[in-house]
Amino acid sequence: MNKLRLGVIGIGNQGSNYLKACANGEFSEAVVTAVADDKPERLTAAKKILPDVECFNTAEELISSGICDAVVIATPHYFHPTYAIAAMKAGLHALSEKPAGVYTKQVREAIEFSKTVDLTYAMMFNQRPVGAYKAIRDMVQSGKYGQLRRVSWIITDWFRTQQYYDSGSWRATWAGEGGGVMLNQCPHQLDLWQWICGMPNKIRATCHEGKWHDIEVEDDVTIYAEYPNGATGTFVTTTGDYPGSNRLEITLDKARIIHEYDPIQKKFIARICELEMPSREFSDTAEGGFSKPSVEWQDIDVPEGDPTVDKVVNAFAAHILHGEPLIAEGEEGINGLTISNAAFLSSWLDKTVEIPFDEDLYLELLNKKIENSKYVKVTREQFCEDMNSTYGSKRG
Ligand SMILES: NC(=O)c1ccc[n+]([C@@H]2O[C@H](COP(=O)([O-])OP(=O)(O)OC[C@H]3O[C@@H](n4cnc5c(N)ncnc54)[C@H](O)[C@@H]3O)[C@@H](O)[C@H]2O)c1
């Protein structure tokens, strides 16, 4: 196999990016040979980007076509594990867009299935290769600065307008998307949070539904997390604040790390402050009530890079073709989702949730949200159809 033949399922905003990357020569060892979308106009758009691509109306037809070695799944989230399993059953490798799915029980099925076949199941976490995150992860995981004491991420720069939510019938509904900011925008940071700091074992959260937009799912979230070693964390996100922040702060026994977008310099800054000795040890032994350990601040100087899909796709192809490491295994996709499912559960039950939590209960409550939904969504596409049927096509 010279190049990995990819079939992209779902040619919307994100699916199109794979086609553009391929057309721009950004895939060193992969080529998009096929696309599938249930909307014919999306297939026409795909042909404009890649004229030779084969088009299919369903994922199933693409999977059984015989012209792909692997699929990229860029449909709405509920389909991610479904198509990953279908592809692997047909002998194809699978690269899933984030999130890995909507509920952990569904993703666990895909992970379990992937273990029964000799195929690659991977996640598109395209922020992992970006900027300082890898360097910060290495610093935290190395143990050089002691244990995690506190982490705080305020990630409120995901501002979205009402028109964004109205742009597709699946968006921001329990039935179509299964959540809001935690399922669509924040899977990146939820993954990075656990990738850098490890998994918490307790979650207490408040998820405000439709606080800043006319939607039924959450658009404002505060999570309080506890870790097995007693460290604590907070994670705050919304699509309603403008301007928002993206600031990650990590306190270790012997260091403090900050990664933040600076709107004046228009770039991320990353810094580490190393303490002469662990702060607790200093506190226990210092003379004088106001003494402080001496510290040294340094820039974490690594190139930022863009969160484009090419690095993850190239690593996926190199893994399949030559056994090189993936950027994110499929199995890792469940971690960030575990945090967001636990946050919903905590908010819905109004209590602290321990991880692992009751996945059947989570699914039962999610299904109740879907059944009890009174939300009637008028999307832009429906609005245009209604206007067309009432007034003729010119009004669309
Ligand atoms: N990695 C990233 O940075 C990133 C960025 C944006 C979106 N995403 C993810 O990509 C996915 C799609 O998001 P989007 O913004 O492109 O949505 P979108 O609505 O623009 O595109 C989804 C496409 O899937 C098609 N589709 C829906 N159901 C299908 C089915 N059963 N079979 C085949 N095609 C189907 C739709 O017709 C549409 O063209 C989401 O899961 C989202 O979280 C990831």
The ligand as an ORCA input file, in Angstrom:
! r2SCAN-3c Opt
* xyz 0 1
  N     -11.760     18.562     15.074
  C     -12.293     19.772     15.000
  O     -11.638     20.782     15.267
  C     -13.728     19.898     14.569
  C     -14.206     21.126     14.078
  C     -15.547     21.195     13.670
  C     -16.371     20.078     13.784
  N     -15.876     18.914     14.302
  C     -16.743     17.728     14.441
  O     -17.150     17.296     13.145
  C     -18.477     16.779     13.202
  C     -19.337     17.482     12.152
  O     -19.426     18.844     12.492
  P     -19.694     19.949     11.352
  O     -19.576     21.256     12.002
  O     -18.892     19.632     10.129
  O     -21.241     19.652     11.057
  P     -22.037     19.915      9.699
  O     -23.482     19.878     10.025
  O     -21.468     21.096      8.995
  O     -21.651     18.616      8.832
  C     -22.141     17.332      9.089
  C     -22.347     16.645      7.742
  O     -22.703     15.289      7.986
  C     -23.760     14.929      7.090
  N     -24.483     13.813      7.684
  C     -25.327     13.837      8.748
  N     -25.746     12.588      9.032
  C     -25.128     11.765      8.149
  C     -25.160     10.368      7.929
  N     -25.881      9.567      8.733
  N     -24.434      9.850      6.929
  C     -23.695     10.654      6.106
  N     -23.647     12.008      6.267
  C     -24.345     12.543      7.271
  C     -24.579     16.196      6.957
  O     -25.364     16.204      5.776
  C     -23.499     17.280      6.930
  O     -23.052     17.563      5.612
  C     -18.982     17.007     14.631
  O     -18.919     15.824     15.359
  C     -18.037     18.043     15.198
  O     -17.836     17.920     16.588
  C     -14.568     18.805     14.660
*
